């Protein structure tokens, strides 16, 4: 037979326990990633390589799928609608294209241009490209001296256009897998198809990144006033 | 615990075990059984339709993926690695004949019975196919609307599906005797293949 006082105490205790459980699960859901596939994808990226780039900066993790973390699922704070890294050649990780113009064209004939930073990274936030709609066409251009003086500064060194479109993926590196060319990936985004072509072209590669003495270029020629 | 409750629990467990045993005794599948599918015209698909579908739907971030029920192989996307010693690379060599055949099979295999019915009624009401319902957004499509009824790609696909492959009484029409795409349909297919 139940004791009436114990019964009340038990019921209050159970209610409090249930409330605490709901709060705990809710806080877990909001602070942790409960999607095991996404969580595994993020975990598989591994730790930041502090010796190669400044961690957790605009220069970090070149060639990795940016929007995996920079998405609504997190864990990064900023969300990207498109982001990637441009390399000079197909194999080498250390030769990346700074100040490349990445032009993105949408289905409604909208075009926006973005500039890579000194580590070859570019990213597009939703506020940078309002009403961005897929599919997208993308081209990449590197000129002699982006933003520089002189009549030949904006003359092209190399232009590449994607042969297909982007259907819906926000991370270039999801398809353009770093250093891999096989049945499932065309390889990292590159301006030359062989490293020997890069050797011959001797493209400009910044000795230091980031370089406080050199202000970053943020606008393509068509966007400059 | 009372004896009645114990008996009830035992009864439930016993029923569950019995059902499992019954399921285990189900007859094994008949490996010799064949389902005949009436397929649309393969030659027209290869000549006029595959280029559009691979271009529109086959990028690596959409149907150019092995996990898709409608999986597409093409130059611009995923490659068939069981041919040419796995040497095909995404974005390199042209789309191969084996890849086109695999694409055709993937398309037909989405809903083989529904495809047979559609061919049986000579392509009438093609939007019954999941293959069209999804890109038209009649049904949920993760990639959003990929076709519209007034775009050349849709018209190309429908013109292909409306090529009669069986007569009204169900007698097959040999491939050599089948109708060809009209000039207008060919133009639509060519325009659509340049997507986007």
Interface residues (C-beta under 8 A of the other chain):
Chain A: X107 X134 X135 X137 X163 X164 X165 X166 X167 X168 X169 X174 X175 X181 X182 X183 X184 X185 X186 X187
Chain B: X55 X57 X58 X59 X60 X61 X62 X66 X75 X76 X77 X78 X79 X80 X81 X86 X88 X89 X90 X91 X92 X142 X143 X144 X195 X196
